[in-house]
Amino acid sequence: MPRPLEALAEEVLQLAPEARARLLDRVVASLDADRARDAAWDALAAERDAELESGEAVAIPVEQTLARLRAELE
């Protein structure tokens, strides 16, 4: 039978800070269900950043983009 969350939390909070940090890293890593997807998004973001830095692409202010989208939805 699983332990109640509060009891588990109390036990974890009694660990040394270094042990809690290692445990936190493991828990967060377990939530990363799709590393390939995340890697693809990271690669795309890096590509877009490089395009902006090189001048190949031009950034559009968010206000302008939102105004255009709102106009399209009306």
PDB file of N, CA, C and O in Angstrom:
ATOM      1  N   MET A   1       0.855  -1.182   0.000  1.00  0.00           N
ATOM      2  CA  MET A   1       0.000   0.000   0.000  1.00  0.00           C
ATOM      3  C   MET A   1       0.897   1.239   0.000  1.00  0.00           C
ATOM      4  O   MET A   1       1.814   1.332   0.816  1.00  0.00           O
ATOM      5  N   PRO A   2       0.644   2.203  -0.913  1.00  0.00           N
ATOM      6  CA  PRO A   2       1.475   3.407  -0.981  1.00  0.00           C
ATOM      7  C   PRO A   2       1.344   4.256   0.281  1.00  0.00           C
ATOM      8  O   PRO A   2       0.312   4.264   0.951  1.00  0.00           O
ATOM      9  N   ARG A   3       2.431   4.969   0.579  1.00  0.00           N
ATOM     10  CA  ARG A   3       2.416   5.884   1.722  1.00  0.00           C
ATOM     11  C   ARG A   3       1.619   7.132   1.363  1.00  0.00           C
ATOM     12  O   ARG A   3       1.638   7.572   0.214  1.00  0.00           O
ATOM     13  N   PRO A   4       0.927   7.697   2.326  1.00  0.00           N
ATOM     14  CA  PRO A   4       0.264   8.978   2.057  1.00  0.00           C
ATOM     15  C   PRO A   4       1.310  10.028   1.683  1.00  0.00           C
ATOM     16  O   PRO A   4       2.423  10.022   2.208  1.00  0.00           O
ATOM     17  N   LEU A   5       0.948  10.907   0.791  1.00  0.00           N
ATOM     18  CA  LEU A   5       1.870  11.929   0.295  1.00  0.00           C
ATOM     19  C   LEU A   5       2.466  12.761   1.417  1.00  0.00           C
ATOM     20  O   LEU A   5       3.663  13.047   1.397  1.00  0.00           O
ATOM     21  N   GLU A   6       1.673  13.150   2.378  1.00  0.00           N
ATOM     22  CA  GLU A   6       2.174  13.987   3.477  1.00  0.00           C
ATOM     23  C   GLU A   6       3.243  13.262   4.281  1.00  0.00           C
ATOM     24  O   GLU A   6       4.229  13.878   4.685  1.00  0.00           O
ATOM     25  N   ALA A   7       3.068  11.957   4.523  1.00  0.00           N
ATOM     26  CA  ALA A   7       4.062  11.191   5.274  1.00  0.00           C
ATOM     27  C   ALA A   7       5.358  11.094   4.482  1.00  0.00           C
ATOM     28  O   ALA A   7       6.446  11.217   5.046  1.00  0.00           O
ATOM     29  N   LEU A   8       5.245  10.878   3.199  1.00  0.00           N
ATOM     30  CA  LEU A   8       6.430  10.811   2.349  1.00  0.00           C
ATOM     31  C   LEU A   8       7.150  12.160   2.317  1.00  0.00           C
ATOM     32  O   LEU A   8       8.377  12.217   2.389  1.00  0.00           O
ATOM     33  N   ALA A   9       6.381  13.237   2.208  1.00  0.00           N
ATOM     34  CA  ALA A   9       6.966  14.582   2.189  1.00  0.00           C
ATOM     35  C   ALA A   9       7.708  14.861   3.484  1.00  0.00           C
ATOM     36  O   ALA A   9       8.806  15.416   3.454  1.00  0.00           O
ATOM     37  N   GLU A  10       7.141  14.495   4.602  1.00  0.00           N
ATOM     38  CA  GLU A  10       7.808  14.712   5.896  1.00  0.00           C
ATOM     39  C   GLU A  10       9.132  13.955   5.946  1.00  0.00           C
ATOM     40  O   GLU A  10      10.134  14.478   6.434  1.00  0.00           O
ATOM     41  N   GLU A  11       9.133  12.728   5.443  1.00  0.00           N
ATOM     42  CA  GLU A  11      10.359  11.932   5.435  1.00  0.00           C
ATOM     43  C   GLU A  11      11.413  12.565   4.528  1.00  0.00           C
ATOM     44  O   GLU A  11      12.588  12.637   4.889  1.00  0.00           O
ATOM     45  N   VAL A  12      10.992  13.016   3.361  1.00  0.00           N
ATOM     46  CA  VAL A  12      11.920  13.640   2.413  1.00  0.00           C
ATOM     47  C   VAL A  12      12.500  14.921   2.999  1.00  0.00           C
ATOM     48  O   VAL A  12      13.693  15.184   2.847  1.00  0.00           O
ATOM     49  N   LEU A  13      11.688  15.706   3.655  1.00  0.00           N
ATOM     50  CA  LEU A  13      12.156  16.974   4.223  1.00  0.00           C
ATOM     51  C   LEU A  13      13.152  16.785   5.361  1.00  0.00           C
ATOM     52  O   LEU A  13      13.828  17.739   5.747  1.00  0.00           O
ATOM     53  N   GLN A  14      13.257  15.588   5.900  1.00  0.00           N
ATOM     54  CA  GLN A  14      14.235  15.309   6.941  1.00  0.00           C
ATOM     55  C   GLN A  14      15.600  14.939   6.357  1.00  0.00           C
ATOM     56  O   GLN A  14      16.581  14.843   7.095  1.00  0.00           O
ATOM     57  N   LEU A  15      15.670  14.730   5.050  1.00  0.00           N
ATOM     58  CA  LEU A  15      16.941  14.415   4.408  1.00  0.00           C
ATOM     59  C   LEU A  15      17.855  15.635   4.397  1.00  0.00           C
ATOM     60  O   LEU A  15      17.399  16.773   4.504  1.00  0.00           O
ATOM     61  N   ALA A  16      19.131  15.377   4.268  1.00  0.00           N
ATOM     62  CA  ALA A  16      20.107  16.464   4.138  1.00  0.00           C
ATOM     63  C   ALA A  16      19.829  17.213   2.823  1.00  0.00           C
ATOM     64  O   ALA A  16      19.317  16.621   1.873  1.00  0.00           O
ATOM     65  N   PRO A  17      20.163  18.507   2.766  1.00  0.00           N
ATOM     66  CA  PRO A  17      19.894  19.288   1.553  1.00  0.00           C
ATOM     67  C   PRO A  17      20.476  18.648   0.282  1.00  0.00           C
ATOM     68  O   PRO A  17      19.832  18.673  -0.767  1.00  0.00           O
ATOM     69  N   GLU A  18      21.676  18.082   0.364  1.00  0.00           N
ATOM     70  CA  GLU A  18      22.283  17.466  -0.819  1.00  0.00           C
ATOM     71  C   GLU A  18      21.463  16.268  -1.285  1.00  0.00           C
ATOM     72  O   GLU A  18      21.275  16.070  -2.485  1.00  0.00           O
ATOM     73  N   ALA A  19      20.978  15.475  -0.345  1.00  0.00           N
ATOM     74  CA  ALA A  19      20.158  14.310  -0.697  1.00  0.00           C
ATOM     75  C   ALA A  19      18.830  14.753  -1.296  1.00  0.00           C
ATOM     76  O   ALA A  19      18.345  14.146  -2.251  1.00  0.00           O
ATOM     77  N   ARG A  20      18.240  15.810  -0.738  1.00  0.00           N
ATOM     78  CA  ARG A  20      16.978  16.325  -1.308  1.00  0.00           C
ATOM     79  C   ARG A  20      17.201  16.825  -2.728  1.00  0.00           C
ATOM     80  O   ARG A  20      16.357  16.615  -3.600  1.00  0.00           O
ATOM     81  N   ALA A  21      18.339  17.488  -2.967  1.00  0.00           N
ATOM     82  CA  ALA A  21      18.641  17.999  -4.307  1.00  0.00           C
ATOM     83  C   ALA A  21      18.787  16.844  -5.298  1.00  0.00           C
ATOM     84  O   ALA A  21      18.275  16.916  -6.415  1.00  0.00           O
ATOM     85  N   ARG A  22      19.485  15.777  -4.891  1.00  0.00           N
ATOM     86  CA  ARG A  22      19.629  14.621  -5.786  1.00  0.00           C
ATOM     87  C   ARG A  22      18.274  13.980  -6.060  1.00  0.00           C
ATOM     88  O   ARG A  22      17.980  13.599  -7.193  1.00  0.00           O
ATOM     89  N   LEU A  23      17.455  13.864  -5.024  1.00  0.00           N
ATOM     90  CA  LEU A  23      16.123  13.292  -5.187  1.00  0.00           C
ATOM     91  C   LEU A  23      15.276  14.155  -6.113  1.00  0.00           C
ATOM     92  O   LEU A  23      14.566  13.636  -6.974  1.00  0.00           O
ATOM     93  N   LEU A  24      15.351  15.456  -5.940  1.00  0.00           N
ATOM     94  CA  LEU A  24      14.604  16.370  -6.800  1.00  0.00           C
ATOM     95  C   LEU A  24      15.020  16.199  -8.260  1.00  0.00           C
ATOM     96  O   LEU A  24      14.170  16.159  -9.150  1.00  0.00           O
ATOM     97  N   ASP A  25      16.330  16.099  -8.507  1.00  0.00           N
ATOM     98  CA  ASP A  25      16.819  15.890  -9.867  1.00  0.00           C
ATOM     99  C   ASP A  25      16.230  14.615 -10.468  1.00  0.00           C
ATOM    100  O   ASP A  25      15.832  14.597 -11.632  1.00  0.00           O
ATOM    101  N   ARG A  26      16.177  13.556  -9.673  1.00  0.00           N
ATOM    102  CA  ARG A  26      15.629  12.286 -10.169  1.00  0.00           C
ATOM    103  C   ARG A  26      14.135  12.392 -10.454  1.00  0.00           C
ATOM    104  O   ARG A  26      13.649  11.865 -11.455  1.00  0.00           O
ATOM    105  N   VAL A  27      13.415  13.070  -9.580  1.00  0.00           N
ATOM    106  CA  VAL A  27      11.967  13.222  -9.779  1.00  0.00           C
ATOM    107  C   VAL A  27      11.692  14.054 -11.029  1.00  0.00           C
ATOM    108  O   VAL A  27      10.841  13.688 -11.840  1.00  0.00           O
ATOM    109  N   VAL A  28      12.398  15.160 -11.188  1.00  0.00           N
ATOM    110  CA  VAL A  28      12.201  16.014 -12.361  1.00  0.00           C
ATOM    111  C   VAL A  28      12.554  15.248 -13.634  1.00  0.00           C
ATOM    112  O   VAL A  28      11.837  15.340 -14.630  1.00  0.00           O
ATOM    113  N   ALA A  29      13.642  14.501 -13.609  1.00  0.00           N
ATOM    114  CA  ALA A  29      14.042  13.719 -14.783  1.00  0.00           C
ATOM    115  C   ALA A  29      12.977  12.684 -15.129  1.00  0.00           C
ATOM    116  O   ALA A  29      12.771  12.377 -16.303  1.00  0.00           O
ATOM    117  N   SER A  30      12.305  12.146 -14.125  1.00  0.00           N
ATOM    118  CA  SER A  30      11.269  11.142 -14.388  1.00  0.00           C
ATOM    119  C   SER A  30      10.044  11.752 -15.070  1.00  0.00           C
ATOM    120  O   SER A  30       9.264  11.040 -15.702  1.00  0.00           O
ATOM    121  N   LEU A  31       9.881  13.054 -14.943  1.00  0.00           N
ATOM    122  CA  LEU A  31       8.743  13.729 -15.570  1.00  0.00           C
ATOM    123  C   LEU A  31       8.999  14.046 -17.037  1.00  0.00           C
ATOM    124  O   LEU A  31       8.075  14.389 -17.774  1.00  0.00           O
ATOM    125  N   ASP A  32      10.249  13.931 -17.455  1.00  0.00           N
ATOM    126  CA  ASP A  32      10.627  14.229 -18.833  1.00  0.00           C
ATOM    127  C   ASP A  32      10.274  13.027 -19.702  1.00  0.00           C
ATOM    128  O   ASP A  32      11.126  12.183 -19.983  1.00  0.00           O
ATOM    129  N   ALA A  33       9.023  12.954 -20.123  1.00  0.00           N
ATOM    130  CA  ALA A  33       8.516  11.777 -20.818  1.00  0.00           C
ATOM    131  C   ALA A  33       9.001  11.661 -22.253  1.00  0.00           C
ATOM    132  O   ALA A  33       9.063  10.556 -22.790  1.00  0.00           O
ATOM    133  N   ASP A  34       9.340  12.757 -22.874  1.00  0.00           N
ATOM    134  CA  ASP A  34       9.687  12.683 -24.293  1.00  0.00           C
ATOM    135  C   ASP A  34      10.939  13.508 -24.577  1.00  0.00           C
ATOM    136  O   ASP A  34      10.854  14.655 -25.017  1.00  0.00           O
ATOM    137  N   ARG A  35      12.083  12.919 -24.323  1.00  0.00           N
ATOM    138  CA  ARG A  35      13.350  13.628 -24.520  1.00  0.00           C
ATOM    139  C   ARG A  35      13.582  13.983 -25.984  1.00  0.00           C
ATOM    140  O   ARG A  35      14.162  15.027 -26.283  1.00  0.00           O
ATOM    141  N   ALA A  36      13.137  13.128 -26.896  1.00  0.00           N
ATOM    142  CA  ALA A  36      13.327  13.405 -28.325  1.00  0.00           C
ATOM    143  C   ALA A  36      12.559  14.664 -28.723  1.00  0.00           C
ATOM    144  O   ALA A  36      13.065  15.493 -29.480  1.00  0.00           O
ATOM    145  N   ARG A  37      11.345  14.803 -28.214  1.00  0.00           N
ATOM    146  CA  ARG A  37      10.540  15.996 -28.505  1.00  0.00           C
ATOM    147  C   ARG A  37      11.223  17.247 -27.967  1.00  0.00           C
ATOM    148  O   ARG A  37      11.311  18.262 -28.658  1.00  0.00           O
ATOM    149  N   ASP A  38      11.708  17.166 -26.724  1.00  0.00           N
ATOM    150  CA  ASP A  38      12.380  18.309 -26.123  1.00  0.00           C
ATOM    151  C   ASP A  38      13.652  18.665 -26.882  1.00  0.00           C
ATOM    152  O   ASP A  38      13.955  19.844 -27.068  1.00  0.00           O
ATOM    153  N   ALA A  39      14.396  17.657 -27.318  1.00  0.00           N
ATOM    154  CA  ALA A  39      15.620  17.910 -28.083  1.00  0.00           C
ATOM    155  C   ALA A  39      15.283  18.580 -29.411  1.00  0.00           C
ATOM    156  O   ALA A  39      16.006  19.468 -29.861  1.00  0.00           O
ATOM    157  N   ALA A  40      14.187  18.158 -30.041  1.00  0.00           N
ATOM    158  CA  ALA A  40      13.769  18.765 -31.307  1.00  0.00           C
ATOM    159  C   ALA A  40      13.396  20.233 -31.107  1.00  0.00           C
ATOM    160  O   ALA A  40      13.761  21.077 -31.926  1.00  0.00           O
ATOM    161  N   TRP A  41      12.677  20.548 -30.033  1.00  0.00           N
ATOM    162  CA  TRP A  41      12.314  21.941 -29.752  1.00  0.00           C
ATOM    163  C   TRP A  41      13.556  22.766 -29.461  1.00  0.00           C
ATOM    164  O   TRP A  41      13.659  23.911 -29.900  1.00  0.00           O
ATOM    165  N   ASP A  42      14.510  22.186 -28.716  1.00  0.00           N
ATOM    166  CA  ASP A  42      15.758  22.904 -28.428  1.00  0.00           C
ATOM    167  C   ASP A  42      16.521  23.205 -29.715  1.00  0.00           C
ATOM    168  O   ASP A  42      17.054  24.301 -29.886  1.00  0.00           O
ATOM    169  N   ALA A  43      16.570  22.220 -30.624  1.00  0.00           N
ATOM    170  CA  ALA A  43      17.274  22.410 -31.897  1.00  0.00           C
ATOM    171  C   ALA A  43      16.588  23.489 -32.727  1.00  0.00           C
ATOM    172  O   ALA A  43      17.257  24.331 -33.327  1.00  0.00           O
ATOM    173  N   LEU A  44      15.256  23.470 -32.765  1.00  0.00           N
ATOM    174  CA  LEU A  44      14.516  24.474 -33.519  1.00  0.00           C
ATOM    175  C   LEU A  44      14.742  25.867 -32.945  1.00  0.00           C
ATOM    176  O   LEU A  44      14.915  26.830 -33.693  1.00  0.00           O
ATOM    177  N   ALA A  45      14.740  25.975 -31.623  1.00  0.00           N
ATOM    178  CA  ALA A  45      14.979  27.276 -30.981  1.00  0.00           C
ATOM    179  C   ALA A  45      16.378  27.785 -31.316  1.00  0.00           C
ATOM    180  O   ALA A  45      16.556  28.973 -31.586  1.00  0.00           O
ATOM    181  N   ALA A  46      17.363  26.904 -31.299  1.00  0.00           N
ATOM    182  CA  ALA A  46      18.738  27.302 -31.629  1.00  0.00           C
ATOM    183  C   ALA A  46      18.831  27.741 -33.085  1.00  0.00           C
ATOM    184  O   ALA A  46      19.530  28.701 -33.409  1.00  0.00           O
ATOM    185  N   GLU A  47      18.123  27.032 -33.958  1.00  0.00           N
ATOM    186  CA  GLU A  47      18.112  27.393 -35.385  1.00  0.00           C
ATOM    187  C   GLU A  47      17.493  28.768 -35.587  1.00  0.00           C
ATOM    188  O   GLU A  47      18.029  29.595 -36.325  1.00  0.00           O
ATOM    189  N   ARG A  48      16.363  29.011 -34.931  1.00  0.00           N
ATOM    190  CA  ARG A  48      15.694  30.316 -35.053  1.00  0.00           C
ATOM    191  C   ARG A  48      16.580  31.431 -34.495  1.00  0.00           C
ATOM    192  O   ARG A  48      16.660  32.515 -35.075  1.00  0.00           O
ATOM    193  N   ASP A  49      17.242  31.163 -33.375  1.00  0.00           N
ATOM    194  CA  ASP A  49      18.134  32.156 -32.782  1.00  0.00           C
ATOM    195  C   ASP A  49      19.272  32.491 -33.739  1.00  0.00           C
ATOM    196  O   ASP A  49      19.637  33.657 -33.892  1.00  0.00           O
ATOM    197  N   ALA A  50      19.829  31.473 -34.378  1.00  0.00           N
ATOM    198  CA  ALA A  50      20.923  31.691 -35.337  1.00  0.00           C
ATOM    199  C   ALA A  50      20.431  32.506 -36.528  1.00  0.00           C
ATOM    200  O   ALA A  50      21.157  33.364 -37.030  1.00  0.00           O
ATOM    201  N   GLU A  51      19.198  32.247 -36.989  1.00  0.00           N
ATOM    202  CA  GLU A  51      18.628  33.006 -38.107  1.00  0.00           C
ATOM    203  C   GLU A  51      18.471  34.476 -37.731  1.00  0.00           C
ATOM    204  O   GLU A  51      18.744  35.360 -38.542  1.00  0.00           O
ATOM    205  N   LEU A  52      18.035  34.734 -36.507  1.00  0.00           N
ATOM    206  CA  LEU A  52      17.888  36.120 -36.051  1.00  0.00           C
ATOM    207  C   LEU A  52      19.246  36.801 -35.929  1.00  0.00           C
ATOM    208  O   LEU A  52      19.413  37.947 -36.347  1.00  0.00           O
ATOM    209  N   GLU A  53      20.208  36.095 -35.360  1.00  0.00           N
ATOM    210  CA  GLU A  53      21.553  36.659 -35.177  1.00  0.00           C
ATOM    211  C   GLU A  53      22.220  36.983 -36.512  1.00  0.00           C
ATOM    212  O   GLU A  53      22.923  37.987 -36.630  1.00  0.00           O
ATOM    213  N   SER A  54      21.999  36.130 -37.521  1.00  0.00           N
ATOM    214  CA  SER A  54      22.648  36.327 -38.823  1.00  0.00           C
ATOM    215  C   SER A  54      21.926  37.356 -39.679  1.00  0.00           C
ATOM    216  O   SER A  54      22.473  37.817 -40.680  1.00  0.00           O
ATOM    217  N   GLY A  55      20.700  37.724 -39.299  1.00  0.00           N
ATOM    218  CA  GLY A  55      19.923  38.655 -40.100  1.00  0.00           C
ATOM    219  C   GLY A  55      19.093  37.961 -41.158  1.00  0.00           C
ATOM    220  O   GLY A  55      18.381  38.618 -41.918  1.00  0.00           O
ATOM    221  N   GLU A  56      19.176  36.635 -41.219  1.00  0.00           N
ATOM    222  CA  GLU A  56      18.386  35.857 -42.181  1.00  0.00           C
ATOM    223  C   GLU A  56      16.889  35.981 -41.891  1.00  0.00           C
ATOM    224  O   GLU A  56      16.063  35.927 -42.803  1.00  0.00           O
ATOM    225  N   ALA A  57      16.554  36.146 -40.611  1.00  0.00           N
ATOM    226  CA  ALA A  57      15.168  36.322 -40.201  1.00  0.00           C
ATOM    227  C   ALA A  57      15.056  37.629 -39.420  1.00  0.00           C
ATOM    228  O   ALA A  57      16.034  38.113 -38.850  1.00  0.00           O
ATOM    229  N   VAL A  58      13.858  38.184 -39.404  1.00  0.00           N
ATOM    230  CA  VAL A  58      13.619  39.430 -38.687  1.00  0.00           C
ATOM    231  C   VAL A  58      12.548  39.173 -37.628  1.00  0.00           C
ATOM    232  O   VAL A  58      11.514  38.571 -37.919  1.00  0.00           O
ATOM    233  N   ALA A  59      12.793  39.621 -36.424  1.00  0.00           N
ATOM    234  CA  ALA A  59      11.832  39.444 -35.340  1.00  0.00           C
ATOM    235  C   ALA A  59      10.657  40.402 -35.533  1.00  0.00           C
ATOM    236  O   ALA A  59      10.831  41.549 -35.943  1.00  0.00           O
ATOM    237  N   ILE A  60       9.477  39.912 -35.231  1.00  0.00           N
ATOM    238  CA  ILE A  60       8.263  40.732 -35.294  1.00  0.00           C
ATOM    239  C   ILE A  60       7.817  40.959 -33.854  1.00  0.00           C
ATOM    240  O   ILE A  60       7.688  39.997 -33.098  1.00  0.00           O
ATOM    241  N   PRO A  61       7.581  42.193 -33.462  1.00  0.00           N
ATOM    242  CA  PRO A  61       7.150  42.471 -32.083  1.00  0.00           C
ATOM    243  C   PRO A  61       5.875  41.705 -31.744  1.00  0.00           C
ATOM    244  O   PRO A  61       4.978  41.579 -32.577  1.00  0.00           O
ATOM    245  N   VAL A  62       5.804  41.203 -30.537  1.00  0.00           N
ATOM    246  CA  VAL A  62       4.663  40.395 -30.119  1.00  0.00           C
ATOM    247  C   VAL A  62       3.349  41.166 -30.246  1.00  0.00           C
ATOM    248  O   VAL A  62       2.320  40.584 -30.587  1.00  0.00           O
ATOM    249  N   GLU A  63       3.379  42.466 -29.974  1.00  0.00           N
ATOM    250  CA  GLU A  63       2.155  43.260 -30.076  1.00  0.00           C
ATOM    251  C   GLU A  63       1.612  43.234 -31.505  1.00  0.00           C
ATOM    252  O   GLU A  63       0.405  43.119 -31.718  1.00  0.00           O
ATOM    253  N   GLN A  64       2.512  43.343 -32.475  1.00  0.00           N
ATOM    254  CA  GLN A  64       2.112  43.326 -33.880  1.00  0.00           C
ATOM    255  C   GLN A  64       1.547  41.948 -34.260  1.00  0.00           C
ATOM    256  O   GLN A  64       0.543  41.857 -34.967  1.00  0.00           O
ATOM    257  N   THR A  65       2.185  40.905 -33.794  1.00  0.00           N
ATOM    258  CA  THR A  65       1.723  39.550 -34.085  1.00  0.00           C
ATOM    259  C   THR A  65       0.352  39.299 -33.472  1.00  0.00           C
ATOM    260  O   THR A  65      -0.532  38.746 -34.127  1.00  0.00           O
ATOM    261  N   LEU A  66       0.175  39.701 -32.226  1.00  0.00           N
ATOM    262  CA  LEU A  66      -1.116  39.505 -31.567  1.00  0.00           C
ATOM    263  C   LEU A  66      -2.218  40.303 -32.245  1.00  0.00           C
ATOM    264  O   LEU A  66      -3.338  39.813 -32.387  1.00  0.00           O
ATOM    265  N   ALA A  67      -1.918  41.521 -32.665  1.00  0.00           N
ATOM    266  CA  ALA A  67      -2.908  42.345 -33.359  1.00  0.00           C
ATOM    267  C   ALA A  67      -3.334  41.666 -34.664  1.00  0.00           C
ATOM    268  O   ALA A  67      -4.520  41.640 -34.992  1.00  0.00           O
ATOM    269  N   ARG A  68      -2.371  41.119 -35.406  1.00  0.00           N
ATOM    270  CA  ARG A  68      -2.690  40.429 -36.649  1.00  0.00           C
ATOM    271  C   ARG A  68      -3.564  39.206 -36.382  1.00  0.00           C
ATOM    272  O   ARG A  68      -4.533  38.966 -37.103  1.00  0.00           O
ATOM    273  N   LEU A  69      -3.230  38.439 -35.359  1.00  0.00           N
ATOM    274  CA  LEU A  69      -4.029  37.254 -35.034  1.00  0.00           C
ATOM    275  C   LEU A  69      -5.437  37.620 -34.606  1.00  0.00           C
ATOM    276  O   LEU A  69      -6.404  36.965 -34.996  1.00  0.00           O
ATOM    277  N   ARG A  70      -5.552  38.686 -33.787  1.00  0.00           N
ATOM    278  CA  ARG A  70      -6.888  39.119 -33.358  1.00  0.00           C
ATOM    279  C   ARG A  70      -7.731  39.550 -34.568  1.00  0.00           C
ATOM    280  O   ARG A  70      -8.922  39.246 -34.643  1.00  0.00           O
ATOM    281  N   ALA A  71      -7.105  40.255 -35.504  1.00  0.00           N
ATOM    282  CA  ALA A  71      -7.820  40.696 -36.697  1.00  0.00           C
ATOM    283  C   ALA A  71      -8.293  39.500 -37.529  1.00  0.00           C
ATOM    284  O   ALA A  71      -9.389  39.515 -38.089  1.00  0.00           O
ATOM    285  N   GLU A  72      -7.459  38.477 -37.600  1.00  0.00           N
ATOM    286  CA  GLU A  72      -7.832  37.277 -38.355  1.00  0.00           C
ATOM    287  C   GLU A  72      -8.984  36.522 -37.700  1.00  0.00           C
ATOM    288  O   GLU A  72      -9.770  35.875 -38.392  1.00  0.00           O
ATOM    289  N   LEU A  73      -9.092  36.598 -36.391  1.00  0.00           N
ATOM    290  CA  LEU A  73     -10.135  35.874 -35.674  1.00  0.00           C
ATOM    291  C   LEU A  73     -11.459  36.617 -35.631  1.00  0.00           C
ATOM    292  O   LEU A  73     -12.487  36.029 -35.295  1.00  0.00           O
ATOM    293  N   GLU A  74     -11.448  37.890 -35.964  1.00  0.00           N
ATOM    294  CA  GLU A  74     -12.686  38.671 -35.918  1.00  0.00           C
ATOM    295  C   GLU A  74     -13.545  38.416 -37.120  1.00  0.00           C
ATOM    296  O   GLU A  74     -14.626  38.994 -37.240  1.00  0.00           O
TER     297      GLU A  74
END
